Amino acid sequence: MAIVANLLQEKAGLTPEQANVAEQLVLQHLSANVPPQYHDMLGSVLGSGNQQGSLGSLIGDAEKLFGSK
């Protein structure tokens, strides 16, 4: 999951500590608000470091959808 913290540091200029706190808040928010039938999918996309490709793809798709800065 370090990819999210790294992106927060790079894109938002957060310190590593701030990025880790923000990452955990995002994970908690997503887990609390994603319908239960998607929890497994969320876990696989946001899971351990071996899922970075999936998360990177998701971020790329989101940037295409919403536009990147």
C-alpha positions as CSV (number, residue, x, y, z in Angstrom):
1,M,0.0,0.0,0.0
2,A,3.0,2.2,0.1
3,I,2.2,3.4,-3.4
4,V,-0.6,5.7,-2.0
5,A,1.7,7.2,0.6
6,N,4.4,7.8,-2.1
7,L,1.8,9.5,-4.3
8,L,0.7,11.7,-1.5
9,Q,4.3,12.7,-0.8
10,E,5.0,13.4,-4.5
11,K,1.8,15.0,-5.6
12,A,0.7,16.8,-2.4
13,G,4.1,17.5,-0.8
14,L,3.2,15.7,2.4
15,T,5.9,14.4,4.8
16,P,6.2,10.6,5.1
17,E,4.4,10.7,8.4
18,Q,1.5,12.8,7.1
19,A,1.3,10.6,4.0
20,N,1.0,7.5,6.1
21,V,-1.8,9.0,8.3
22,A,-3.7,10.2,5.2
23,E,-3.3,6.8,3.6
24,Q,-4.8,5.1,6.6
25,L,-7.7,7.6,6.7
26,V,-8.4,6.9,3.0
27,L,-8.4,3.2,3.6
28,Q,-10.7,3.5,6.6
29,H,-13.1,5.7,4.6
30,L,-13.2,3.4,1.6
31,S,-13.6,0.3,3.8
32,A,-16.5,2.0,5.7
33,N,-18.3,3.2,2.5
34,V,-17.8,0.5,-0.1
35,P,-20.6,-2.0,-0.3
36,P,-19.8,-5.3,1.3
37,Q,-19.8,-7.2,-2.0
38,Y,-16.8,-5.1,-3.1
39,H,-14.7,-5.6,0.0
40,D,-12.7,-8.4,-1.6
41,M,-12.1,-6.4,-4.7
42,L,-11.0,-3.4,-2.6
43,G,-8.7,-5.6,-0.6
44,S,-7.0,-7.0,-3.8
45,V,-6.6,-3.6,-5.4
46,L,-5.4,-1.8,-2.2
47,G,-3.7,-4.8,-0.7
48,S,0.0,-5.5,-0.1
49,G,2.9,-4.2,-2.2
50,N,2.5,-7.0,-4.8
51,Q,-0.8,-5.3,-5.9
52,Q,0.9,-2.1,-7.0
53,G,0.2,-2.6,-10.6
54,S,-3.5,-3.0,-10.0
55,L,-3.6,0.2,-7.9
56,G,-1.5,2.1,-10.5
57,S,-4.0,1.1,-13.1
58,L,-6.9,2.2,-10.9
59,I,-5.3,5.6,-10.4
60,G,-4.6,5.9,-14.1
61,D,-8.2,5.2,-14.9
62,A,-9.4,7.7,-12.2
63,E,-7.1,10.4,-13.7
64,K,-8.6,9.7,-17.2
65,L,-12.1,9.9,-15.8
66,F,-11.7,13.0,-13.6
67,G,-8.7,14.6,-15.4
68,S,-5.3,14.9,-13.8
69,K,-3.7,18.1,-12.4
